[in-house]
Amino acid sequence: MKKTLLALTAASMALPASLALPTAPAEARHHATRYYTASNGVRYWRGSDGRYHCRRSNGTVGLIIGAAGGALVGRAVDTHGSRTTGTVIGAAAGALLGRSVARNHVRCR
């Protein structure tokens, strides 16, 4: 009986707390947003303020893959000594190149 009473008390305290959680603003809910696709493949939508917004990659995946590939190429090219310099320079160049390829230079306005 004691456990049942304790469970009911805990449930009655949790219910009002769950109802008091704030809801997301209308701009954060994208399920009702209608997306359009431009001729270059970029998806965009019109916000409640009347402005157009678009969603595009920030280039993180390209940055990581480019850095890994660049480090391997830099290590293969630098054959003298510890090869650390070639690896670091190759990773930096590969990261910049990979990020720019992933972002695809798309401008959304």
C-alpha positions as CSV (number, residue, x, y, z in Angstrom):
1,M,0.0,0.0,0.0
2,K,2.9,2.3,0.8
3,K,4.5,1.8,-2.6
4,T,1.2,2.5,-4.4
5,L,0.6,5.7,-2.5
6,L,4.2,6.8,-3.2
7,A,3.7,6.1,-7.0
8,L,0.5,8.0,-7.1
9,T,2.1,11.0,-5.3
10,A,5.0,11.0,-7.7
11,A,2.7,10.8,-10.7
12,S,0.6,13.6,-9.5
13,M,3.6,15.8,-9.0
14,A,5.1,15.0,-12.4
15,L,1.9,15.7,-14.4
16,P,1.7,19.5,-13.6
17,A,5.4,19.9,-14.2
18,S,5.1,18.3,-17.7
19,L,2.2,20.6,-18.6
20,A,4.1,23.7,-17.6
21,L,6.9,23.2,-20.2
22,P,7.1,26.0,-22.7
23,T,6.2,25.3,-26.3
24,A,8.4,26.2,-29.2
25,P,7.6,29.4,-31.1
26,A,5.9,29.3,-34.5
27,E,9.2,30.0,-36.3
28,A,10.8,26.8,-34.8
29,R,8.1,24.5,-36.0
30,H,8.9,23.6,-39.5
31,H,6.3,20.8,-39.9
32,A,3.8,23.3,-41.2
33,T,6.3,25.2,-43.4
34,R,6.1,24.8,-47.2
35,Y,9.4,24.3,-48.9
36,Y,10.2,25.4,-52.4
37,T,13.1,24.2,-54.5
38,A,15.1,26.6,-56.7
39,S,16.5,25.6,-60.1
40,N,20.0,25.1,-58.5
41,G,18.5,22.6,-56.0
42,V,18.4,24.8,-52.9
43,R,15.4,24.4,-50.7
44,Y,13.9,27.6,-49.3
45,W,10.8,28.8,-47.5
46,R,9.0,32.0,-46.8
47,G,9.0,33.0,-43.1
48,S,6.3,34.7,-41.1
49,D,8.1,37.9,-41.6
50,G,7.8,37.7,-45.4
51,R,11.5,37.1,-46.0
52,Y,12.9,34.0,-47.7
53,H,15.1,31.6,-45.8
54,C,17.1,28.7,-47.1
55,R,18.7,25.6,-45.6
56,R,22.2,24.6,-46.8
57,S,25.1,22.6,-45.6
58,N,27.7,24.4,-43.3
59,G,30.5,22.3,-44.8
60,T,31.4,20.3,-41.7
61,V,31.4,16.9,-43.4
62,G,33.5,18.2,-46.2
63,L,35.9,19.8,-43.8
64,I,36.5,16.5,-41.9
65,I,36.8,14.4,-45.1
66,G,39.0,17.0,-46.8
67,A,41.3,17.2,-43.8
68,A,41.8,13.4,-43.6
69,G,42.4,13.1,-47.4
70,G,44.7,16.1,-47.3
71,A,46.7,14.7,-44.4
72,L,47.2,11.4,-46.3
73,V,48.3,13.2,-49.5
74,G,50.6,15.6,-47.6
75,R,52.2,12.7,-45.8
76,A,52.8,10.9,-49.1
77,V,54.3,14.0,-50.7
78,D,56.6,14.9,-47.9
79,T,59.1,12.0,-47.8
80,H,61.9,13.6,-45.8
81,G,62.3,13.4,-42.0
82,S,59.3,12.9,-39.7
83,R,56.8,14.0,-42.4
84,T,54.8,16.0,-39.8
85,T,55.1,19.2,-41.8
86,G,53.6,17.7,-44.9
87,T,50.8,16.0,-42.9
88,V,49.8,19.3,-41.2
89,I,49.9,21.4,-44.3
90,G,48.0,18.8,-46.3
91,A,45.4,18.5,-43.6
92,A,44.9,22.3,-43.5
93,A,44.7,22.6,-47.3
94,G,42.4,19.6,-47.6
95,A,40.1,21.0,-44.9
96,L,39.7,24.3,-46.6
97,L,39.1,22.7,-50.0
98,G,36.7,20.1,-48.6
99,R,34.7,22.8,-46.8
100,S,34.4,25.0,-49.9
101,V,33.3,22.0,-52.0
102,A,30.7,21.0,-49.4
103,R,29.2,24.5,-49.1
104,N,29.0,24.6,-52.9
105,H,29.1,28.5,-52.9
106,V,25.3,28.7,-52.8
107,R,23.9,32.1,-51.8
108,C,20.4,32.2,-50.4
109,R,18.7,35.6,-50.1
